[in-house]
Amino acid sequence: SFGHQFGLRQGSPYESPVLPGGRAHGASQSPAAEDKQSPIFVQFVDAVWQLTSARPRAFEWTPRFLASVLHHMHSGRFGTFLLNSLAERSAAGLPARTQSVWSDLLTAPAARGFVNPFYEPVRGRLAVDVSGSNLTVFRAYYRRGPSVLDEEDPQVLADAALATLTRQLQADAPSRAASMPLGAYA
């Protein structure tokens, strides 16, 4: 089955009924298993963060969403990141016993700060300068946790304030328009 081998790469200790010895690949502490452990998924999400950071309005998600995905990769709360494949997860009965991380993260995403209020779809190729001087630290993850979105980051604060103001103006627009005398816009 295709997909990322979370058990192998994370060294997951989850017991598997379909694997020799009942252990997920990478679950033993043997030197061979430890040699295969690697933060590939974290590196992938960090690369996605770099693109998001370079072109913040080109993506529908926020840093909080990406940090939450990585947080739950380690939380053990969801079956999504256990074992090495969908076949292993199915054989272990995980779909019936655990919730998908996507079911949780995609429930009321706007209320949880996962939706970028300034998202503008990009037509064609997304141009991004990926030189080393433009790389930034993914603080929402490396400062550990989706609740630690870099609150002092001026861009984050400005975007949050602008989003709040935009929502307030949109909510007030119908009442303001109704109270304006005819010809006021002329």
C-alpha positions in Angstrom: 0.0 0.0 0.0 1.2 3.5 -0.7 1.7 6.2 1.8 4.2 7.3 4.4 5.6 4.7 6.7 4.9 6.4 10.0 5.7 3.4 12.1 9.1 2.9 10.5 10.1 6.5 10.4 8.9 7.4 13.9 9.8 4.2 15.6 6.2 3.6 16.7 5.8 1.0 19.4 2.3 0.1 18.3 1.7 -3.6 18.2 0.6 -4.9 14.7 -1.2 -8.2 14.2 -0.1 -8.4 10.6 3.7 -8.1 11.0 6.2 -10.7 12.0 6.6 -10.6 15.8 3.5 -8.4 16.0 5.6 -5.2 16.1 5.4 -2.3 13.7 8.4 -1.7 11.6 10.8 0.4 13.5 9.2 -0.5 16.9 12.1 -2.5 18.1 15.1 -0.6 19.4 17.5 -2.6 17.2 20.2 -0.5 15.5 18.8 -1.5 12.1 15.4 -0.1 13.0 16.9 3.0 14.5 18.8 3.6 11.3 15.5 3.9 9.4 14.0 6.4 11.8 13.9 9.8 10.1 11.8 13.0 10.5 10.7 12.9 6.8 7.1 13.9 7.4 8.2 16.8 9.7 10.6 18.0 6.9 7.8 17.8 4.4 5.4 19.9 6.5 8.3 22.3 7.2 8.8 22.7 3.4 5.0 23.3 3.1 5.4 25.9 5.9 8.2 27.6 4.0 6.0 28.0 0.9 3.1 29.2 3.1 5.4 31.7 4.8 6.7 33.0 1.4 3.3 33.4 -0.1 0.8 33.5 2.9 -2.2 34.6 0.9 -1.8 31.8 -1.7 -2.7 29.0 0.8 -6.1 28.3 2.4 -4.6 27.0 5.7 -2.8 28.7 8.5 0.4 27.9 10.4 -1.8 26.8 13.3 -3.3 24.1 11.0 0.1 22.8 10.0 1.4 22.8 13.5 -1.7 20.9 14.6 -1.0 18.2 12.0 2.5 17.7 13.4 1.3 17.9 17.0 -1.1 15.1 16.4 1.4 13.0 14.6 3.1 12.6 18.0 0.0 12.7 20.2 -1.1 9.1 19.7 -4.7 10.3 19.7 -5.5 9.3 16.1 -4.9 6.2 14.1 -3.9 8.2 11.0 -0.2 8.2 12.0 0.1 4.7 13.4 1.8 1.8 11.6 3.1 2.0 8.0 0.2 1.8 5.7 -3.5 1.8 5.3 -3.4 -2.0 4.9 -1.7 -2.4 8.3 -4.0 0.1 10.0 -7.0 -1.7 8.5 -5.7 -5.1 9.6 -5.1 -3.8 13.1 -8.7 -2.5 13.2 -7.6 1.1 13.7 -10.3 2.7 11.5 -13.0 1.2 13.8 -11.2 2.0 17.0 -9.6 5.4 16.3 -10.7 8.6 14.7 -9.0 10.1 11.6 -7.0 13.2 12.3 -8.6 14.8 9.3 -12.1 14.3 10.8 -11.0 16.2 13.8 -8.9 19.0 12.1 -11.5 19.7 9.5 -14.4 20.1 12.0 -15.1 23.8 12.3 -11.7 24.8 10.9 -12.4 28.5 10.8 -13.4 28.7 14.5 -10.1 26.9 15.4 -8.0 29.4 13.4 -7.1 26.9 10.7 -8.5 28.9 7.7 -6.6 31.8 6.2 -9.1 34.8 6.0 -6.9 36.4 3.3 -6.6 33.4 1.0 -6.6 34.3 -2.7 -6.4 31.4 -5.2 -3.4 31.6 -7.5 -3.9 31.0 -11.2 -1.0 29.3 -12.9 2.4 28.8 -11.4 3.2 29.9 -7.8 6.4 31.9 -7.9 8.4 31.6 -4.7 12.0 32.6 -3.9 13.4 29.6 -2.1 16.9 31.0 -1.4 18.3 30.3 2.0 18.0 33.9 3.1 14.2 33.6 2.8 13.8 30.6 5.0 12.1 31.1 8.4 11.7 29.1 11.5 8.3 27.4 11.7 7.7 28.8 15.2 4.2 27.4 15.6 5.7 23.9 15.5 9.2 24.3 16.9 8.0 26.3 19.9 5.8 23.2 20.5 2.2 23.2 20.0 -0.6 24.7 17.9 -1.6 26.9 20.9 1.7 28.7 20.7 1.2 30.5 17.4 3.9 33.1 17.5 1.8 35.8 19.2 4.5 38.5 19.0 5.0 38.1 15.3 3.9 41.5 13.8 2.5 39.9 10.6 0.4 37.4 12.6 -0.9 40.2 14.8 -1.7 42.5 11.8 -3.4 39.7 9.9 -5.5 38.8 13.0 -6.5 42.4 13.6 -7.4 43.0 9.9 -9.4 39.8 9.8 -11.4 40.9 12.9 -12.0 44.3 11.5 -13.1 42.9 8.2 -15.6 40.6 9.9 -17.0 43.5 12.0 -17.4 45.7 8.9 -19.1 42.9 7.0 -21.5 42.3 9.9 -22.3 46.0 10.2 -22.6 46.7 6.5 -26.4 45.8 6.1 -27.4 48.0 9.0 -25.3 50.9 7.9 -26.6 50.7 4.3 -30.2 50.7 5.6 -29.6 53.8 7.7 -28.1 55.8 5.0 -30.4 58.4 3.2 -31.0 57.9 -0.5 -28.4 59.6 -2.6 -25.7 59.3 0.2 -23.5 57.3 -2.1 -23.7 59.8 -5.0 
